Amino acid sequence: MIKLVVCDLDGTLLPYGDEKLNSNTVERIKGILDKGIKFAVSSGRVYSELCEYLSDFRESIYFISSDGALMTYADKVIFHKPFSADAMNYAVCSAGNSVLRFFGKGKVWSFNDKSNVFPNDTRFLKPFEIKEPIYKIVSYGAPIPSFEGAYSRTHYSDGSISEYVPPYANKGVTLGALQRHIGVSLYETLAIGDSVNDIPMMKNVKYSVAVGNSASALRAECKLHSETALAILEKVWLNADFNT
């Protein structure tokens, strides 16, 4: 019996090109919750972005953000793996002319933003000025040299924008923490995703689903495939048997 559903956002719950969740998807999530099944969204996006896309569920589902670095429920931190002070200091000292943004749970701090590109951010000169845990660092300009490894893991990079998360954070580690927190086993968990960063959480579930035109490495890891996440949510809502 499925007691927990964990779903990626971009390309999964939210098809690429869409700006908001389909109303049918929203209704199916509500239906799943009404059955007493726990639901979590797991994304590389920061927490504040997830809250915007899933505002209807801010008090009722688990949010795994920054590729596993932070997990919250009803706006409270349940589990986290923030950047170390050494990592933050290294990023600032190695930034060169790049603008850096440091994302906490509810606040964004920026360094080197001399053109005021991000006017709503809180400016800082030294990392010790940041008074909250940081879960994602984004560099606008050149990548931070030699940052990946002990200090961070690259979540995304296109040469001009590089996104980093803490090195030991991933969706699988945080899903494991969620399962322990609510007392659900991997045999009672279903996960849905479309990208390689979803692979760690697929290793922690019995029912793993790759959707759409997903990455080949993910499809090789998953037991099931579906054109859409909505189709899988429909089956969960209908108590379909995923063992057949």
GIKA-V701621 format. One record per residue. N is the residue number from 0. SS is DSSP state (hx for helix, st for strand, lp for the rest). PSI is psi as a letter, one per 40 degrees, with the letter a starting at -180 (999 if undefined). Layout:
[[N | SS | PSI] [N | SS | PSI]]
//
This chain:
[[0 | lp | h] [1 | lp | h] [2 | lp | e] [3 | st | h] [4 | st | h] [5 | st | h] [6 | st | h] [7 | st | i] [8 | lp | c] [9 | st | h] [10 | lp | e] [11 | lp | c] [12 | lp | d] [13 | st | g] [14 | lp | i] [15 | lp | h] [16 | lp | d] [17 | lp | i] [18 | lp | e] [19 | lp | i] [20 | lp | h] [21 | lp | i] [22 | hx | d] [23 | hx | d] [24 | hx | d] [25 | hx | d] [26 | hx | d] [27 | hx | d] [28 | hx | d] [29 | hx | d] [30 | hx | d] [31 | hx | d] [32 | hx | d] [33 | hx | d] [34 | lp | e] [35 | lp | e] [36 | lp | h] [37 | st | i] [38 | st | h] [39 | st | i] [40 | st | h] [41 | st | h] [42 | lp | i] [43 | lp | e] [44 | lp | i] [45 | lp | i] [46 | hx | d] [47 | hx | d] [48 | hx | d] [49 | hx | d] [50 | hx | d] [51 | hx | d] [52 | hx | d] [53 | lp | f] [54 | hx | d] [55 | hx | e] [56 | hx | e] [57 | lp | d] [58 | lp | e] [59 | lp | e] [60 | lp | i] [61 | st | h] [62 | st | h] [63 | st | h] [64 | st | i] [65 | hx | f] [66 | hx | f] [67 | hx | e] [68 | lp | d] [69 | st | h] [70 | st | h] [71 | st | i] [72 | st | h] [73 | lp | f] [74 | lp | e] [75 | st | h] [76 | st | h] [77 | st | d] [78 | st | i] [79 | st | i] [80 | lp | g] [81 | lp | i] [82 | lp | i] [83 | lp | i] [84 | hx | d] [85 | hx | d] [86 | hx | d] [87 | hx | d] [88 | hx | d] [89 | hx | d] [90 | hx | d] [91 | hx | d] [92 | hx | d] [93 | lp | e] [94 | lp | d] [95 | lp | b] [96 | lp | e] [97 | lp | i] [98 | st | h] [99 | st | i] [100 | st | h] [101 | st | h] [102 | st | h] [103 | lp | a] [104 | lp | d] [105 | lp | e] [106 | lp | i] [107 | st | h] [108 | st | i] [109 | st | i] [110 | st | h] [111 | lp | e] [112 | lp | g] [113 | lp | d] [114 | lp | e] [115 | lp | f] [116 | lp | d] [117 | lp | g] [118 | lp | d] [119 | lp | e] [120 | lp | i] [121 | st | h] [122 | st | i] [123 | lp | i] [124 | lp | d] [125 | lp | i] [126 | hx | d] [127 | hx | e] [128 | hx | e] [129 | lp | h] [130 | lp | f] [131 | lp | i] [132 | lp | i] [133 | lp | h] [134 | lp | e] [135 | st | i] [136 | st | h] [137 | st | h] [138 | st | h] [139 | st | h] [140 | lp | b] [141 | lp | i] [142 | lp | i] [143 | lp | h] [144 | lp | h] [145 | lp | f] [146 | lp | d] [147 | st | i] [148 | lp | b] [149 | lp | d] [150 | lp | d] [151 | st | i] [152 | st | h] [153 | st | h] [154 | st | d] [155 | st | i] [156 | st | h] [157 | lp | e] [158 | lp | d] [159 | lp | d] [160 | st | h] [161 | st | h] [162 | st | h] [163 | st | i] [164 | st | i] [165 | lp | i] [166 | lp | d] [167 | lp | e] [168 | lp | h] [169 | lp | i] [170 | hx | d] [171 | hx | d] [172 | hx | d] [173 | hx | d] [174 | hx | d] [175 | hx | d] [176 | hx | d] [177 | hx | d] [178 | hx | d] [179 | hx | d] [180 | hx | d] [181 | hx | e] [182 | lp | f] [183 | lp | h] [184 | lp | i] [185 | hx | d] [186 | hx | e] [187 | hx | e] [188 | st | h] [189 | st | h] [190 | st | i] [191 | st | h] [192 | st | a] [193 | lp | e] [194 | lp | i] [195 | hx | d] [196 | hx | e] [197 | hx | e] [198 | hx | d] [199 | hx | d] [200 | hx | d] [201 | hx | d] [202 | lp | e] [203 | lp | e] [204 | lp | i] [205 | lp | d] [206 | st | h] [207 | st | h] [208 | st | h] [209 | st | h] [210 | st | i] [211 | lp | a] [212 | lp | g] [213 | lp | i] [214 | lp | i] [215 | hx | d] [216 | hx | d] [217 | hx | d] [218 | hx | d] [219 | hx | d] [220 | hx | d] [221 | lp | i] [222 | lp | d] [223 | st | i] [224 | st | i] [225 | st | i] [226 | lp | d] [227 | lp | i] [228 | hx | d] [229 | hx | d] [230 | hx | d] [231 | hx | d] [232 | hx | d] [233 | hx | d] [234 | hx | d] [235 | hx | d] [236 | hx | d] [237 | lp | e] [238 | lp | f] [239 | lp | i] [240 | lp | h] [241 | lp | e] [242 | lp | e] [243 | lp | 999]]
//
